């Protein structure tokens, strides 16, 4: 019987290692993939699939493959071990969509990416082109270029000018998104993993994720993943939004992490501190203080008639991609002197241009279009 080969999985597969008779590291990888398969099957495919044989391919030119004859899904070891786990999940879900089209819908007379497959992906919130590589913006919009210029002006040594430029840039972000929402054309949405898989995230990282969701027009979700190099499970942060908003949110995330650490180093130096006992509380305070600053600007915007009511298209995309989510309360942080000093420092942060170009170009888009 034929094998489904697609652009995601083009060229030779090489030798494959399946769940049987594997070494210990491979066993851990395959157990993580099995857990991810079960999650996608339950959340996106309604539990309709029967477990296939999962394997690791030694070939580096094919990301994944669904094979009908052997009822197997194989993923590139290079993909699983070296790329962000969000990309691994996207490629696995892509191959599972082939399995669904083949075994549930029983469609065998279409091209690999034919209408039945495309309909399955669209209905289940699965990317039709999960290639596991970053997808840069085709062309930067005029609004994004203007925002970058304003944030470059925020580098001014004149504090008043810097703050004015930063506030204008954030207002322009809001105006741009309001304008986009007013247009009838459908928007393209994607998902983006930030950082790696970790066992634990600090309070300031969790506060930062909420800050991005509240003020920068993206949805944030803590996903379960696997650190292939360390051989252990953990979590990672995934953002969803339009490509432009993801660009902004990714470098804001990098900027605030770097800025909060710099502010902590400045405090240590000023007070002559030796250890990092209060570091986490200070960093949490920085994020809370910057959130308060943005909330104050939002109040001003509402008074001037700029009211953001949310992106219905993004909410639909997010709900389709993640139909089962759990909402928890934010982290609790002991309000020590270090926390309050961090809040004061956060209220004074001026949002500037990206810390480095890689903060923008290093994102990993792992989702498709609405």
MOQUIVEN-V616494 format. One line per field, one symbol per residue. ss: DSSP state (H for helix, E for strand, L for the rest). phi: phi as a letter, one per 30 degrees, with the letter a starting at -180 (. if undefined). burial: b if it has 16 or more other ideal C-beta (glycine too) atoms within 10 Angstrom, else e. A space follows every 10 residues. Layout:
ss = ???
phi = ???
burial = ???
This chain:
ss = LLEELLHHHL LLLLLEEELL LLLHHHHHHH HHHHHHHHHH HHHLLLLLLL LLEEEEELLL LLLEEEELLL LEEEEEHHHH HHLLHHHHHH HHHHHHHHHH HHHHLLLLLL LLLLHHHHHH HHHHLLLLLL LLLLLLLLLL LHHHHHHHHH HHHLLLLLHH HHHHHHHHHH HHHHHHHHHH HHLLLLLLLE EEEEEEEELL LLHHHHHHHH HHHHHLLLEE EEEEEEELLL LEEEEEEEEE ELHHHHHHHH HHHHHHHHHH HHHHHHHHHH HLLLLLLLHH HHHHHHHHHH HHHHHHHHHH HHHLLLLLLL LHHHHHHHHH HLLLLLLLLL LLLLLLHHHH HHHHHHHLLL LLLLLLHHHH HLLEELLLLL
phi = .dcdcbddbd idcidcccdd icdeeddddd ddddddeddd dddcciidcc ecdcbccddc cbdaaccddc hbcccddddd cccedededd dddedddddd ddccdicbcc decdeddddd dddcicddbd cibecdddad dddddddddd dddddedded dddddddddd ddeddddddd ddddddccbb cbdcicdbdb bdeddddddd ddddcbibcb bdcdbbcddd ibdabbcccb ldedddeddd ddeddddddd dddddddedd cidccceced dddddedddd ddeddddddd dddciccccj cddddddddd dbdbbccbdd dcbdddeddd dddedddcdc dcdeeaeddc dddbdbbccd
burial = eeebbbebbe eebeebbebe ebeeebebbb ebbeebbebb bebbbeeebe ebebbbbebe ebbbbbbbee ebbbbbbbbb eebbbbbbbb bbbbbbbbbb bbbeeebeee ebbeebbeeb beebbbbbeb bbeebeeeee eebbeebbeb bebbebeeee ebbbbbbbbb bbbbebbeeb beeeeebebb bbbbeebbee bbbbbbbbbe bbbebbbbbb bbbebbbbee eebbbbbbbb bbbbbbbbbb bbbbbbbebb eebbeebbee eeeeeeebbb bbbbbbbbbb bebbeeebee beeeeeeeee bebbeebbeb bbeeeeeeee eebeeeebbe bbbebbbebb bbbbbeeebb eebbbbbbeb
